[in-house]
């Protein structure tokens, strides 16, 4: 087809390559395509794109594709398919979906109209109720939906809007027009992934992106952020994004949006009701939250009034909404408009409420809760796709949409009986196959079905539409619906203008911003995760140092003496005690070292600890730089590769230790010196102090040999310091002083405790009585003990007591700053302006 379209035209640069890429490209029978128009010729916007794309060298194209894939891996852009527990790397198509600006104007107008209609319908359903009273919408169609929340009836939405963001899934219909496949009013997902798609592809093809005059998406996000800010009742509101947590299928998107928009990423347990307001638990006590952008379904928001089994929401949230205490976007209960049962009523509702017909049609839908529609569906059952009226799964049948013609006779009769007995739960929809768009497949272009999700944000000046959206593409050419499961991929959406577009940014003008140097107090859960991230990484470092100390002597015959062997056995017993290995001390040291390095089922192995750090870091994606995240990913990948011999064990341990040093350097030099950095540092310092004390107790015991002391100096990285101070071999008192008491040694216990004291002293007090709080009291006592201590006074029992005191300090930090639930520490008083 492309060859026919090019007849009579002068050859273009790269035209031969484009012809090769599109040689086998054919529209699927009876299905519209984005590249090839109805008349069989390429659409102009695609011709323009491929003309520029074909000008790239073949090696350059593959290099840019690889660059995009590498960025996705390094940045850890992931998702989780429904039903899976492991994350997948985000599958981005290398070819964007292109839409001409003039066509986009029509789409924008239709989406604006539809969003306005749904806002008005929601206002009536939860307000005056005239639509149900007049019969314009059957009461059963509303009451049958689990998303219709009676507790919201009569409640005026704080901020004045039921919908703050709306999305519609679109496809091009058989007649070439765009059709609505479904409405998304609950908590539309995909905006964060759409943003990430744009960032990746615009970097991989910077010149192409600019030359195509692609409309920018930053103004949409700016308008969305500003509208949420304006909906609050104070000038500088605190906005949170409520996520179900790291196990959510789209958690990466939540973190991306929170970081990009400058919102706090919170979970239900981070929030508490006090008075008529919602507050967030921070390390400085409870702080008022003004706006909550939710990614939690309505029924899970409040266990007191909705789903009592939910652990994702906040007890009392609905009552706070009634009292106008917090803006929730979207308003709970808005998901009722996603019901397919209502699709058939929208055309008449548009004329009733807006005085105009719908600009964009949707799939013809028959709700079987009405007798006439039910009879028509049953009479022509093979002509319809049967779907749930309210959910994703057809009642009584596993999976999604049903084609009656493909059911067994028994299942077909069972379906008919179910529709006859309880038609309210079913809808019949016309069978429509999705339109297709080009994808890059092994050096060629091929058509694949897609769904386009378009986003609209409600602002004080009306609805604004994201110029682009979230495109999902199926790998199967005959797919009817696309979800981000196995075999699906995503694509950036380029709205292409005829002239250059103005570069935009989400950053406001300098003169409109009040200067500040901290972003506010860190939420307790984030502080908890930062603290444990530091602890996991430091614990992994200690384990790696033990593995290296155990492996190196096995390769050095000079270290084979009796005393050295006793020291090796101490290392082995310590690794066993730490849960790094399940082997006994009688096992070969090489086997113990290998298992301690990468034992899959050992909670104390280096691999398990680094994986625990990565899981914890996943909850902090909005707070970690891409470089810091990449270091953690690289450590996990390195330790996951199977080692074959002692040399590999030592090499893997040493390289991972260097990466840990890189992370420490990034945290030290790149993280802002606010509370978040302090808790990461406190975790590292607390764990390092504990581990150094354990090492000292094991290898600087009262009868320690020079080999034991030599191993201790190696484990705490103090060999060079000791040799620079003393001209003799390792002796007990000097080693104990250097490792435990020396405040100038950055690897000593005293240095760690001093750092902990400084951090704690800079954190807010939760009480106003002027007395030291428990963490500071313990830290000051420990520091005094170490400052006044002498090496001659240290012995095995006192080292054990010091270790217990350090463990007590760590626990006190956790219970004071990171409590969750009803036991959370409260400040002396709450202020509405906090």
Helices and strands as residue ranges (DSSP letters): H 2-5, H 15-21, H 44-53, H 58-75, E 78-79, E 88-89, E 97-100, H 101-125, H 130-133, H 139-143, G 150-152, E 165-172, E 178-184, H 191-204, H 206-211, H 218-231, E 239-242, H 251-261, E 264-266, G 268-270, E 271-274, E 277-282, E 285-289, E 291-294, G 298-300, H 317-322, E 327-329, G 334-338, G 340-342, H 343-353, E 365-367, H 371-379, G 381-383, E 384-388, E 402-403, G 404-406, H 409-421, G 423-425, E 426-430, E 436-441, E 444-459, E 462-465, E 470-473, E 489-491, E 493-496, G 510-512, H 524-552, G 553-555, G 557-559, H 562-577, H 589-598, H 606-618, H 626-640, H 646-670, H 675-699, H 706-715, H 719-725, H 732-736, I 737-741, H 749-761, H 774-788, G 791-793, H 796-817, G 821-823
